[in-house]
Structure formats: C-alpha cells, structure tokens
Amino acid sequence: MTAATSIRPEMPEDAAAIFDLTQTAFASMPYSDGTEGPIVEGLRRDGDLLLSLVMEQDKQIIGHIAFSPVTFADSPEATGWCALGPVSIAPDHQGKGLGRTLIETGLDQMRAKTCPGIVLIGAPDLYGRFGFSADCGLTYQGLDGKYVQALNLVEATAMPRGEIHFAAAFNLA
Ligand SMILES: CC(C)(COP(=O)(O)OP(=O)(O)OC[C@H]1O[C@@H](n2cnc3c(N)ncnc32)[C@H](O)[C@@H]1OP(=O)(O)O)[C@@H](O)C(=O)NCCC(=O)NCCS
C-alpha cells in the first residue's frame, strides 16, 4: 500500500461514491448482474452494514468492502457469523495488492468485533488465499459448492451447516 492510501469506516457522504465504485468495479465481471451497488445501498438502508470500509487515495475512494449478518438453516446456534461482500477495487487500481490489504483489514476488524466466522460466495482461487475453504458443507441456492466458502475467525468455532441465509438486500441478486 502506498503512503497516500488509507482505510476508514464509511461516512454518510461516501454513499454515492461507494455506489459508483461498486458498479464500475463489477461492470466487466462475467458473474455480475449489476446488482452489487444496489445491494450495498440495500444493506445500508436496512441497517445490515455491520462493517463498511472505504480505501482512499488522494482523497478519492478507490476501494470498498462490506460485511453483513447471516444465519444458517441447519445451525441456529451459529450466531454472529457474517458475510463478506461486495468488495471492490477501482479498475485502474486493481492488481496492486490493494484488494488484499482491504480484505485482510476487514477480516482483522471483524475478528476484533468477535465475529466467529465469515461466509461468502466467490471465486475459490481468490478467497482461498485468505484462508477460506470451499466445499465447506454450506449451501446456497443450489450453487456449485466450490463457490460457497467459509472461514473460522475464532479457533475451535464449529463450522455451521446447511443453507446460508444472507441479509434481505441480497435478494436483489
Ligand atoms: C477482486 C478484487 C477486489 C481484488 O482486488 P485487487 O486489488 O485487484 O487484488 P490484489 O492485487 O490485492 O490481489 C490479491 C490476491 O488475489 C489475487 N486475485 C486478484 N483478483 C483475483 C481474481 N479475480 N481471481 C483470483 N485471484 C485474484 C491476486 O493474484 C493476489 O494474489 P497474491 O496476493 O497471492 O499474489 C478486485 O479485482 C475487484 O474489485 N474486482 C471486481 C469486483 C469483484 O470481482 N469483486 C469480488 C467478487 S467475488
């Protein structure tokens, strides 16, 4: 990360820039249906943005990551787990290690909040680098298990089972 790059919680006046960044970052992704920006807005509206971090460089928002609550159909005892995503780095800034810094910072902050674990739907070759396991026994809408991933943040936390229920804003997808 360059000296001019910093990470901080979102502020109310960041909402439009976060929306634009998210839409731009996902625009050329084959797996995107263009709902990622509205999902972030929906999470914020519903009070489900448990952690929303922006990365700034030269006073421009060039990165964003969101965490929101999840529950599990077959593991009602697994409380406090969260979903990671959407996560975005502006296209001009991708491939320089900034996404890694943003994701690691987000995971560290969720661990500090005593979140027991994180789930996500995403590319296994990307999130495996951060310790996420695919084919972890969780399911989501019949998706291939290699995209359904989980990470224990607290040692000895049992892995939840069954269908993941994401926050309502994800129903836009
Ligand atoms: C995914 C994204 C956040 C990564 O940010 P980035 O700054 O480009 O990533 P980094 O340069 O920090 O790379 C982090 C690591 O992930 C790898 N990586 C980056 N993008 C990847 C991808 N799409 N698939 C697999 N691996 C990827 C890098 O090779 C790097 O690995 P290394 O640290 O072991 O060398 C960014 O590319 C992005 O915003 N993409 C569009 C939106 C998106 O797809 N979000 C994720 C949806 S699941």
The ligand as a Tripos MOL2 file, in Angstrom:
@<TRIPOS>MOLECULE
LIG
   48    50     1     0     0
SMALL
NO_CHARGES

@<TRIPOS>ATOM
      1 C1        -11.4170   -8.8420   -6.5820 C.3       1 LIG1
      2 C2        -10.7170   -7.5190   -6.2690 C.3       1 LIG1
      3 C3        -11.3850   -6.8570   -5.0640 C.3       1 LIG1
      4 C4         -9.2500   -7.8300   -5.9240 C.3       1 LIG1
      5 O1         -8.5780   -6.5980   -5.6940 O.3       1 LIG1
      6 P1         -7.1230   -6.3550   -6.3240 P.3       1 LIG1
      7 O2         -6.5680   -5.1060   -5.7310 O.co2     1 LIG1
      8 O3         -7.2330   -6.4150   -7.7900 O.co2     1 LIG1
      9 O4         -6.3550   -7.6400   -5.7740 O.3       1 LIG1
     10 P2         -4.8520   -7.7310   -5.2650 P.3       1 LIG1
     11 O5         -3.9540   -7.0630   -6.2660 O.co2     1 LIG1
     12 O6         -4.7530   -7.2680   -3.8670 O.co2     1 LIG1
     13 O7         -4.6230   -9.2780   -5.2910 O.3       1 LIG1
     14 C5         -4.8560  -10.0740   -4.1360 C.3       1 LIG1
     15 C6         -4.5870  -11.5090   -4.4730 C.3       1 LIG1
     16 O8         -5.7240  -12.0600   -5.1220 O.3       1 LIG1
     17 C7         -5.3960  -12.4880   -6.4370 C.3       1 LIG1
     18 N1         -6.5380  -12.0920   -7.2670 N.ar      1 LIG1
     19 C8         -6.9420  -10.8370   -7.5270 C.ar      1 LIG1
     20 N2         -8.0720  -10.8760   -8.2560 N.ar      1 LIG1
     21 C9         -8.3720  -12.1930   -8.4390 C.ar      1 LIG1
     22 C10        -9.4110  -12.8930   -9.1050 C.ar      1 LIG1
     23 N3        -10.4140  -12.2460   -9.7300 N.pl3     1 LIG1
     24 N4         -9.4000  -14.2290   -9.0910 N.ar      1 LIG1
     25 C11        -8.4100  -14.8970   -8.4640 C.ar      1 LIG1
     26 N5         -7.3890  -14.2980   -7.8000 N.ar      1 LIG1
     27 C12        -7.3730  -12.9620   -7.8070 C.ar      1 LIG1
     28 C13        -4.1050  -11.8020   -6.7740 C.3       1 LIG1
     29 O9         -3.3350  -12.5750   -7.6750 O.3       1 LIG1
     30 C14        -3.4330  -11.6730   -5.4180 C.3       1 LIG1
     31 O10        -2.8290  -12.8680   -5.0220 O.3       1 LIG1
     32 P3         -1.4220  -12.8630   -4.2290 P.3       1 LIG1
     33 O11        -1.5280  -11.8010   -3.1550 O.co2     1 LIG1
     34 O12        -1.3090  -14.2460   -3.7000 O.co2     1 LIG1
     35 O13        -0.4000  -12.5040   -5.2570 O.co2     1 LIG1
     36 C15       -10.7440   -6.5520   -7.4810 C.3       1 LIG1
     37 O14       -10.0710   -7.1260   -8.5530 O.3       1 LIG1
     38 C16       -12.1450   -6.1590   -7.9190 C.2       1 LIG1
     39 O15       -12.7090   -5.1670   -7.4280 O.2       1 LIG1
     40 N6        -12.7370   -6.8980   -8.8920 N.am      1 LIG1
     41 C17       -14.0620   -6.5750   -9.4100 C.3       1 LIG1
     42 C18       -15.1460   -6.8500   -8.3880 C.3       1 LIG1
     43 C19       -15.0820   -8.2890   -7.9130 C.2       1 LIG1
     44 O16       -14.9630   -9.2180   -8.6950 O.2       1 LIG1
     45 N7        -15.1680   -8.4590   -6.5760 N.am      1 LIG1
     46 C20       -15.0880   -9.7730   -5.9550 C.3       1 LIG1
     47 C21       -16.3060  -10.5700   -6.2320 C.3       1 LIG1
     48 S1        -16.1760  -12.2550   -5.6380 S.3       1 LIG1
@<TRIPOS>BOND
     1     1     2 1
     2     2     3 1
     3     2     4 1
     4     2    36 1
     5     4     5 1
     6     5     6 1
     7     6     7 2
     8     6     8 1
     9     6     9 1
    10     9    10 1
    11    10    11 2
    12    10    12 1
    13    10    13 1
    14    13    14 1
    15    14    15 1
    16    15    16 1
    17    15    30 1
    18    16    17 1
    19    17    18 1
    20    17    28 1
    21    18    19 ar
    22    18    27 ar
    23    19    20 ar
    24    20    21 ar
    25    21    22 ar
    26    21    27 ar
    27    22    23 1
    28    22    24 ar
    29    24    25 ar
    30    25    26 ar
    31    26    27 ar
    32    28    29 1
    33    28    30 1
    34    30    31 1
    35    31    32 1
    36    32    33 2
    37    32    34 1
    38    32    35 1
    39    36    37 1
    40    36    38 1
    41    38    39 2
    42    38    40 1
    43    40    41 1
    44    41    42 1
    45    42    43 1
    46    43    44 2
    47    43    45 1
    48    45    46 1
    49    46    47 1
    50    47    48 1
@<TRIPOS>SUBSTRUCTURE
     1 LIG1         1 GROUP 0 **** ****
